[in-house]
Amino acid sequence: MPDVHIFSVSALTAAVKHSLEGAFPFVWVRGQVSNLSRPASGHIYFSLKDESCSLAAVWFKGSRKAEEHFDPLTGEVYEDGPRPNPALRLENGQEVICAGRLTVYGARGLYQIVVEICASGGRGRLHEEFEHLRIRLSGLGYFSLDRKRSLPENPRRVAVVTAPGGAAVHDFLRIAEGRGLASFIRIFPIPVQGENAPPKILAAMQRIFVEKWAEVLVLIRGGGSAEDLWAFNDERVAAAVFDAPIPVLAGIGHEVDVTLADMTADVRAATPSHAAQLLWPSREELSRRAAFFEHRLLQAEKRYMEGLRLRLAELLRDLDWRSPRRLLDGFRERLASGLRLLYSAGKLALERKSARLETCLSALSAAPQSIKPGKERVLYLEERLIQAGRCVLAARHAELDLTAAALARAPLRIPAVSSLDSVERRLSVQGRQRLLDAGHILEHAALRLEARNPHAPLERGYALVRRHDGGFVTSMADTSPGDVLRVTVRDGDIPVRVEEAHES
């Protein structure tokens, strides 16, 4: 082996660092800020880029001042007072001019500029182009909320346009595996950066639209600089998202990264993982929802069955109320009530007749001259009473016969019909007893009338003396000399004149 000096990695890195720092002890560099990072240490890490190259930069915390009293580029003193350090306003896409020394970071083997001075150099070309496109597409309605559609709930067919080997698709599939129900996912591989990326993205989207298989289209990509994400700022890609016949979900870069495709999509996700979370609910959430709906279903079933039970009880009550047995019970109650009313009416009629008879007897006692017509009236009333009793008994017998016949035709076997016969027999016995009692009363009344008959003593030689006005003479005071009287004997009347009266 020829005598060649072999460097170790550390030795070579140290040599390069020494040569680089010696050749460029202090430089000024213009570029666009990208990959800006502000860790907890307080240092600022970013890259300076132009159209073709990138330079790593670090701005240590100790090299920054809280305020600047003069312009670091011109040396002009700020007359209106100090201004805050530009580090506070540093952002991706900003055009800046940095001054510092070049050095080599041995741990990664890369060279970088250690920034001492940083001043704004105006917004970068990409940022200006992005703003120009954003304003124009906004005027065309690309970002209007009125045209944005909702994602389908728990979609079963999902088309994903992304780089097949990137971390974004792995994160998306990992999150999707534990969420939702069974779904089919088709990956449409594309390059996600570079000049060839926009045409490939358009071709994949057109294929999805032609196949009409997917329910939703997903655009995802991992984080990167503005240049890395520029393919999704292409106007052609934004137009394809705008004209998509199905909902489009975009999850491009990190949460702080915003592209025109994100803004045009129906729904924007902060990251690719977030896109999977927006598409499918978690299995735990589905379990909770299933348990909730199961509880509601059981409650609804319980209420429905309770309603059926109440309705059944109501129908049973109606059926019991309308049953033949209840109707027969009602007929029995009506029959018993009729019998009670019949008994009461018969009793009341007999009482009225007895009262009438007593009245007649009293009248006969008070007016002996009307005994014969009164006796005929009593006999007439007795006959009518007997006939009325017979009519009432005949009507009740006919009613009982009709009721017994109706009960005999009833569909239910009613043992209580025999009780109706006993009621009929009891009613007949009571009616006959009532008539016998009435007959006894009449016989007793006849005997009393006969005992009080004023014509009975005439058969024994007595006479009745009456004045011209029909009144009976019972005392000397009832007559005066010259009065014409009528003396009634057994076989006729004898007119007489009072000559004189003597006390006995």
C-alpha positions as CSV (number, residue, x, y, z in Angstrom):
1,M,0.0,0.0,0.0
2,P,1.5,3.4,-0.9
3,D,2.4,5.8,1.8
4,V,-0.9,7.6,2.1
5,H,-2.0,9.7,5.1
6,I,-5.3,8.3,6.5
7,F,-7.5,10.6,8.4
8,S,-9.8,9.6,11.2
9,V,-13.3,11.1,11.0
10,S,-12.6,13.4,13.8
11,A,-9.3,14.5,12.4
12,L,-10.8,15.2,9.0
13,T,-13.7,17.0,10.5
14,A,-11.3,19.2,12.5
15,A,-9.2,19.9,9.5
16,V,-12.2,20.9,7.4
17,K,-13.5,23.1,10.3
18,H,-10.1,24.8,10.7
19,S,-9.9,25.5,6.9
20,L,-13.5,26.6,6.7
21,E,-13.4,28.9,9.6
22,G,-10.0,30.3,8.4
23,A,-11.4,31.0,4.9
24,F,-14.7,32.5,6.0
25,P,-14.2,34.1,9.4
26,F,-17.2,36.4,8.9
27,V,-19.8,36.3,6.0
28,W,-23.1,37.8,5.0
29,V,-25.7,35.5,3.6
30,R,-29.2,36.2,2.1
31,G,-31.8,33.5,2.1
32,Q,-35.3,32.4,3.0
33,V,-36.0,31.0,6.5
34,S,-37.3,27.4,6.7
35,N,-37.4,24.5,9.3
36,L,-37.5,27.1,12.0
37,S,-37.2,25.6,15.5
38,R,-37.3,27.2,19.0
39,P,-36.3,24.5,21.6
40,A,-36.5,25.0,25.3
41,S,-32.8,25.9,25.5
42,G,-33.5,29.3,24.0
43,H,-31.4,28.8,20.9
44,I,-32.9,29.2,17.4
45,Y,-32.3,26.6,14.6
46,F,-33.3,27.2,11.0
47,S,-32.2,26.9,7.4
48,L,-31.4,29.5,4.8
49,K,-32.6,28.5,1.4
50,D,-32.7,29.8,-2.1
51,E,-33.9,28.1,-5.3
52,S,-31.3,25.4,-5.3
53,C,-29.3,25.2,-2.0
54,S,-29.8,25.1,1.7
55,L,-27.5,26.2,4.6
56,A,-28.0,25.2,8.2
57,A,-28.0,28.1,10.7
58,V,-28.0,28.4,14.5
59,W,-28.5,31.6,16.5
60,F,-27.4,31.1,20.0
61,K,-29.2,32.6,22.9
62,G,-26.1,34.5,24.2
63,S,-25.6,36.2,20.8
64,R,-29.0,37.9,20.9
65,K,-29.9,41.1,22.6
66,A,-33.3,42.0,23.9
67,E,-33.3,45.3,22.0
68,E,-31.4,46.9,19.1
69,H,-30.5,50.5,19.2
70,F,-29.2,50.7,15.5
71,D,-29.6,49.1,12.2
72,P,-27.0,46.2,12.0
73,L,-26.8,46.6,8.2
74,T,-26.4,50.4,7.9
75,G,-25.2,51.3,11.4
76,E,-28.0,54.0,11.5
77,V,-29.1,54.8,15.1
78,Y,-32.9,54.5,15.7
79,E,-33.9,58.0,16.7
80,D,-37.4,56.9,17.8
81,G,-36.0,54.5,20.4
82,P,-34.8,50.9,20.5
83,R,-36.5,48.1,18.6
84,P,-37.1,44.5,19.7
85,N,-34.7,41.9,18.4
86,P,-35.6,40.4,15.0
87,A,-35.4,36.9,16.5
88,L,-38.8,37.5,18.1
89,R,-40.3,38.1,14.6
90,L,-38.5,35.4,12.7
91,E,-40.8,33.0,10.9
92,N,-40.7,30.5,8.0
93,G,-40.8,32.0,4.6
94,Q,-39.2,35.2,5.7
95,E,-36.4,36.6,3.6
96,V,-33.5,37.6,5.9
97,I,-29.8,38.7,5.7
98,C,-27.6,36.9,8.3
99,A,-24.0,37.7,9.3
100,G,-21.7,35.3,11.2
101,R,-19.0,32.7,10.9
102,L,-19.0,29.4,9.2
103,T,-18.2,26.3,11.2
104,V,-18.5,22.6,11.1
105,Y,-20.8,20.7,13.5
106,G,-18.8,17.6,14.0
107,A,-21.5,15.4,15.5
108,R,-23.4,15.4,12.2
109,G,-20.6,16.3,9.9
110,L,-22.3,19.3,8.4
111,Y,-21.3,22.9,8.0
112,Q,-23.4,25.7,9.3
113,I,-23.4,29.4,9.9
114,V,-23.3,30.7,13.5
115,V,-25.5,33.8,13.3
116,E,-24.3,37.0,15.0
117,I,-26.5,39.5,13.2
118,C,-29.9,38.9,11.5
119,A,-32.0,41.5,9.7
120,S,-35.2,41.2,7.6
121,G,-34.6,41.2,3.9
122,G,-38.3,41.1,2.8
123,R,-40.6,38.2,2.3
124,G,-39.3,35.3,0.2
125,R,-40.3,34.5,-3.3
126,L,-42.3,31.3,-2.4
127,H,-44.2,33.2,0.3
128,E,-45.1,36.0,-2.1
129,E,-46.2,33.4,-4.7
130,F,-48.3,31.6,-2.1
131,E,-50.0,34.8,-1.0
132,H,-50.7,35.7,-4.6
133,L,-52.3,32.3,-5.3
134,R,-54.2,32.3,-2.0
135,I,-55.8,35.7,-2.8
136,R,-56.8,34.6,-6.4
137,L,-58.2,31.2,-5.4
138,S,-60.1,32.8,-2.5
139,G,-61.8,35.1,-5.0
140,L,-62.8,32.0,-7.0
141,G,-64.6,30.6,-4.0
142,Y,-62.1,27.7,-3.4
143,F,-62.0,28.4,0.4
144,S,-65.7,29.1,0.9
145,L,-67.3,27.3,3.8
146,D,-70.6,27.0,2.0
147,R,-69.3,24.5,-0.5
148,K,-67.4,22.3,2.0
149,R,-69.0,18.9,2.7
150,S,-69.0,16.8,5.8
151,L,-67.1,13.5,6.0
152,P,-69.1,10.3,5.8
153,E,-69.6,8.7,9.2
154,N,-67.3,5.6,9.6
155,P,-66.5,5.3,5.9
156,R,-65.8,1.7,4.6
157,R,-63.9,2.6,1.4
158,V,-61.1,5.2,1.7
159,A,-58.6,6.2,-1.0
160,V,-55.3,7.6,0.4
161,V,-53.0,9.6,-1.9
162,T,-49.5,9.7,-0.4
163,A,-45.9,8.5,-0.6
164,P,-46.0,4.7,0.1
165,G,-42.9,4.5,2.2
166,G,-43.2,7.7,4.2
167,A,-43.8,8.0,8.0
168,A,-47.1,9.8,7.2
169,V,-48.8,6.7,5.8
170,H,-47.5,4.5,8.5
171,D,-48.9,6.8,11.2
172,F,-52.2,7.0,9.3
173,L,-52.5,3.2,9.1
174,R,-51.4,2.7,12.7
175,I,-54.1,5.0,14.0
176,A,-56.7,3.6,11.6
177,E,-56.1,0.1,12.8
178,G,-57.5,0.8,16.3
179,R,-60.5,2.9,15.2
180,G,-63.9,2.5,13.5
181,L,-65.3,-0.7,12.1
182,A,-64.1,-2.9,9.3
183,S,-62.9,-0.6,6.4
184,F,-61.0,-1.0,3.2
185,I,-58.1,1.4,2.5
186,R,-56.4,1.7,-0.9
187,I,-53.0,3.5,-1.2
188,F,-52.4,5.4,-4.4
189,P,-48.6,6.0,-4.3
190,I,-47.2,9.4,-5.5
191,P,-44.1,11.5,-4.9
192,V,-44.9,14.2,-2.4
193,Q,-42.3,16.8,-3.4
194,G,-40.4,17.9,-6.4
195,E,-41.4,19.1,-9.9
196,N,-43.0,15.7,-10.8
197,A,-45.2,15.6,-7.7
198,P,-48.2,17.8,-8.9
199,P,-48.8,15.8,-12.2
200,K,-48.6,12.5,-10.3
201,I,-51.0,13.8,-7.6
202,L,-53.5,14.9,-10.3
203,A,-53.2,11.5,-12.1
204,A,-53.9,9.6,-8.8
205,M,-56.9,11.8,-8.0
206,Q,-58.4,11.4,-11.5
207,R,-58.1,7.6,-11.3
208,I,-59.9,7.7,-8.0
209,F,-62.7,9.8,-9.4
210,V,-63.1,7.5,-12.5
211,E,-63.2,4.3,-10.5
212,K,-66.0,5.7,-8.2
213,W,-65.0,3.2,-5.5
214,A,-64.0,5.5,-2.7
215,E,-66.3,7.3,-0.3
216,V,-63.7,9.8,0.7
217,L,-60.3,10.9,-0.6
218,V,-57.4,11.5,1.8
219,L,-54.3,13.6,1.0
220,I,-51.5,13.2,3.5
221,R,-47.8,14.0,3.8
222,G,-45.3,14.5,6.6
223,G,-43.8,17.8,7.7
224,G,-41.2,19.7,5.8
225,S,-40.1,23.1,4.6
226,A,-42.1,25.4,2.4
227,E,-40.2,24.0,-0.6
228,D,-40.9,20.4,0.4
229,L,-44.6,21.1,0.7
230,W,-44.9,23.3,-2.4
231,A,-46.4,20.5,-4.6
232,F,-49.6,20.9,-2.5
233,N,-49.6,24.6,-3.2
234,D,-49.8,23.9,-7.0
235,E,-52.8,25.6,-8.5
236,R,-53.7,22.5,-10.5
237,V,-53.8,20.3,-7.3
238,A,-56.0,22.9,-5.6
239,A,-58.4,22.9,-8.6
240,A,-58.6,19.1,-8.6
241,V,-59.5,19.2,-4.9
242,F,-62.1,21.9,-5.6
243,D,-63.8,19.9,-8.3
244,A,-63.6,16.5,-6.5
245,P,-67.0,14.7,-6.6
246,I,-66.4,13.1,-3.2
247,P,-65.3,14.8,0.1
248,V,-61.6,15.4,0.4
249,L,-59.6,15.3,3.7
250,A,-56.2,16.9,3.7
251,G,-53.5,16.2,6.4
252,I,-50.4,17.8,5.0
253,G,-47.4,18.6,7.2
254,H,-47.6,19.6,10.8
255,E,-50.2,21.7,12.4
256,V,-48.4,25.0,11.6
257,D,-48.0,24.0,7.9
258,V,-50.8,25.3,5.7
259,T,-51.1,24.7,2.0
260,L,-53.6,25.7,-0.7
261,A,-54.7,22.0,-0.8
262,D,-55.4,22.1,2.9
263,M,-57.5,25.3,2.5
264,T,-59.5,24.0,-0.4
265,A,-60.2,20.6,1.1
266,D,-63.6,19.9,2.7
267,V,-61.9,19.1,6.0
268,R,-58.3,19.9,7.1
269,A,-56.5,17.7,9.6
270,A,-53.5,19.0,11.6
271,T,-51.4,15.9,10.9
272,P,-51.8,12.5,9.0
273,S,-52.5,10.9,12.4
274,H,-55.2,13.4,13.0
275,A,-56.7,12.6,9.6
276,A,-57.3,9.0,10.7
277,Q,-58.9,10.3,13.9
278,L,-61.3,12.5,12.0
279,L,-62.3,9.6,9.7
280,W,-63.1,6.9,12.2
281,P,-64.3,7.1,15.9
282,S,-62.4,5.2,18.5
283,R,-63.5,1.7,19.4
284,E,-64.1,2.8,23.0
285,E,-66.4,5.6,21.7
286,L,-68.2,3.0,19.5
287,S,-68.6,0.8,22.6
288,R,-70.0,3.6,24.6
289,R,-72.4,4.6,21.9
290,A,-73.5,1.0,21.5
291,A,-74.0,0.7,25.2
292,F,-76.0,4.0,25.2
293,F,-78.2,2.9,22.3
294,E,-78.7,-0.5,24.0
295,H,-79.8,1.2,27.2
296,R,-82.2,3.4,25.2
297,L,-83.5,0.4,23.4
298,L,-84.1,-1.5,26.6
299,Q,-85.9,1.5,28.1
300,A,-88.0,1.9,25.0
301,E,-88.9,-1.8,25.1
302,K,-89.7,-1.6,28.8
303,R,-92.0,1.4,28.2
304,Y,-93.6,-0.4,25.2
305,M,-94.2,-3.6,27.2
306,E,-95.6,-1.6,30.1
307,G,-98.0,0.2,27.7
308,L,-99.1,-3.2,26.4
309,R,-99.7,-4.5,29.9
310,L,-101.8,-1.5,30.8
311,R,-103.7,-1.9,27.5
312,L,-104.3,-5.6,28.2
313,A,-105.5,-4.8,31.7
314,E,-107.9,-2.2,30.3
315,L,-109.2,-4.7,27.7
316,L,-109.7,-7.3,30.4
317,R,-111.7,-4.9,32.5
318,D,-113.8,-4.0,29.5
319,L,-114.3,-7.7,28.7
320,D,-115.3,-8.4,32.3
321,W,-117.7,-5.5,32.3
322,R,-119.3,-6.6,29.0
323,S,-119.3,-10.4,29.9
324,P,-122.6,-12.4,29.8
325,R,-122.1,-13.3,33.5
326,R,-122.0,-9.7,34.5
327,L,-125.1,-9.0,32.4
328,L,-126.9,-11.8,34.1
329,D,-125.8,-10.5,37.5
330,G,-127.2,-7.1,36.4
331,F,-130.5,-8.8,35.5
332,R,-130.6,-10.5,38.9
333,E,-130.1,-7.2,40.6
334,R,-132.8,-5.6,38.6
335,L,-135.1,-8.5,39.3
336,A,-134.4,-8.3,43.0
337,S,-135.0,-4.6,42.9
338,G,-138.3,-5.1,41.0
339,L,-139.4,-7.6,43.6
340,R,-138.6,-5.2,46.4
341,L,-140.5,-2.4,44.6
342,L,-143.4,-4.8,44.0
343,Y,-143.6,-5.7,47.6
344,S,-143.3,-2.1,48.7
345,A,-146.0,-1.1,46.2
346,G,-148.3,-3.9,47.3
347,K,-147.8,-3.0,50.9
348,L,-148.4,0.7,50.2
349,A,-151.6,-0.1,48.2
350,L,-153.0,-2.3,51.0
351,E,-152.1,0.4,53.5
352,R,-153.9,3.0,51.4
353,K,-156.9,0.7,51.0
354,S,-157.0,0.1,54.8
355,A,-156.8,3.8,55.4
356,R,-159.6,4.3,52.9
357,L,-161.6,1.6,54.6
358,E,-161.1,3.3,58.0
359,T,-162.2,6.5,56.5
360,C,-165.3,4.9,55.1
361,L,-166.1,3.3,58.5
362,S,-165.7,6.6,60.2
363,A,-168.0,8.2,57.7
364,L,-170.6,5.5,58.1
365,S,-170.5,6.0,61.9
366,A,-171.0,9.7,61.5
367,A,-173.8,9.3,59.0
368,P,-176.1,6.3,59.8
369,Q,-178.5,7.4,57.1
370,S,-175.9,6.6,54.4
371,I,-175.1,3.1,55.7
372,K,-176.6,1.3,52.7
373,P,-174.8,3.3,50.0
374,G,-171.6,3.1,52.1
375,K,-171.9,-0.6,52.4
376,E,-172.4,-0.9,48.7
377,R,-169.3,1.3,48.2
378,V,-167.3,-0.9,50.5
379,L,-168.4,-4.0,48.7
380,Y,-167.5,-2.4,45.4
381,L,-164.1,-1.3,46.7
382,E,-163.6,-4.8,48.1
383,E,-164.3,-6.3,44.6
384,R,-162.0,-3.8,42.9
385,L,-159.3,-4.6,45.4
386,I,-159.6,-8.3,44.8
387,Q,-159.5,-7.7,41.1
388,A,-156.5,-5.4,41.3
389,G,-154.7,-7.9,43.4
390,R,-155.4,-10.6,40.9
391,C,-154.2,-8.3,38.0
392,V,-151.0,-7.4,39.8
393,L,-150.3,-11.0,40.6
394,A,-151.0,-12.1,37.0
395,A,-148.7,-9.3,35.6
396,R,-145.9,-10.3,38.0
397,H,-146.5,-14.0,37.2
398,A,-146.1,-13.1,33.5
399,E,-143.0,-11.0,34.1
400,L,-141.4,-13.8,36.2
401,D,-142.3,-16.3,33.4
402,L,-140.6,-14.0,30.8
403,T,-137.5,-13.5,33.0
404,A,-137.2,-17.2,33.7
405,A,-137.5,-17.9,30.0
406,A,-134.8,-15.3,29.2
407,L,-132.5,-16.8,31.8
408,A,-133.1,-20.3,30.5
409,R,-132.0,-19.1,27.0
410,A,-128.7,-17.5,28.4
411,P,-125.4,-19.1,27.1
412,L,-124.0,-19.5,30.6
413,R,-125.3,-22.1,33.0
414,I,-126.8,-20.1,35.8
415,P,-127.6,-22.1,38.9
416,A,-129.4,-19.1,40.4
417,V,-132.5,-19.7,38.2
418,S,-133.9,-22.0,40.8
419,S,-133.8,-19.1,43.2
420,L,-136.1,-17.2,40.8
421,D,-138.7,-20.0,41.2
422,S,-138.4,-19.8,45.0
423,V,-138.9,-16.0,44.7
424,E,-141.9,-16.5,42.5
425,R,-143.4,-19.0,44.9
426,R,-142.6,-16.7,47.9
427,L,-144.2,-13.8,46.0
428,S,-147.4,-15.9,45.3
429,V,-147.7,-17.0,48.9
430,Q,-147.2,-13.4,50.1
431,G,-149.8,-12.2,47.6
432,R,-152.3,-14.8,48.7
433,Q,-151.6,-14.1,52.4
434,R,-152.1,-10.4,51.7
435,L,-155.4,-11.1,50.0
436,L,-156.5,-13.3,52.9
437,D,-155.5,-10.6,55.4
438,A,-157.5,-8.1,53.3
439,G,-160.5,-10.4,53.3
440,H,-160.3,-10.8,57.1
441,I,-160.1,-7.1,57.5
442,L,-163.1,-6.7,55.2
443,E,-165.1,-9.3,57.1
444,H,-164.2,-7.6,60.4
445,A,-165.3,-4.3,58.9
446,A,-168.6,-5.9,57.7
447,L,-169.3,-7.2,61.2
448,R,-168.6,-3.8,62.7
449,L,-170.8,-2.2,60.1
450,E,-173.6,-4.7,60.8
451,A,-173.3,-4.1,64.5
452,R,-173.6,-0.4,63.9
453,N,-176.5,-0.7,61.4
454,P,-179.3,1.6,62.7
455,H,-181.9,-0.4,60.8
456,A,-181.2,-3.7,62.7
457,P,-183.1,-2.5,65.9
458,L,-186.2,-1.8,63.7
459,E,-186.7,-5.5,63.4
460,R,-187.1,-5.6,67.2
461,G,-189.8,-2.9,67.3
462,Y,-187.6,0.3,67.6
463,A,-188.2,3.3,65.3
464,L,-186.1,6.2,63.9
465,V,-187.4,9.8,64.2
466,R,-186.1,12.4,61.7
467,R,-186.8,16.1,61.2
468,H,-187.8,17.6,57.9
469,D,-184.2,18.4,57.2
470,G,-183.1,14.7,57.6
471,G,-181.5,15.0,61.0
472,F,-182.3,12.5,63.7
473,V,-184.2,13.4,66.8
474,T,-182.1,12.3,69.8
475,S,-183.4,14.7,72.4
476,M,-186.5,16.8,73.3
477,A,-184.5,19.9,72.5
478,D,-184.3,18.8,68.9
479,T,-188.1,19.4,68.4
480,S,-190.7,22.1,69.1
481,P,-194.6,21.9,69.1
482,G,-195.9,22.0,65.5
483,D,-192.8,20.3,63.9
484,V,-193.5,17.7,61.3
485,L,-191.4,14.6,61.9
486,R,-191.0,11.3,60.0
487,V,-191.0,8.1,62.1
488,T,-189.3,5.1,60.3
489,V,-190.4,1.6,61.4
490,R,-189.5,-1.8,60.0
491,D,-191.8,-1.6,57.0
492,G,-192.0,2.1,56.2
493,D,-192.2,5.8,57.3
494,I,-195.0,7.5,59.3
495,P,-195.4,11.3,59.2
496,V,-196.3,12.9,62.6
497,R,-196.8,16.4,64.1
498,V,-195.5,17.3,67.5
499,E,-198.3,18.6,69.7
500,E,-196.4,18.9,73.0
501,A,-193.3,17.4,74.6
502,H,-193.1,15.9,78.1
503,E,-189.9,15.0,80.0
504,S,-189.8,11.4,81.2
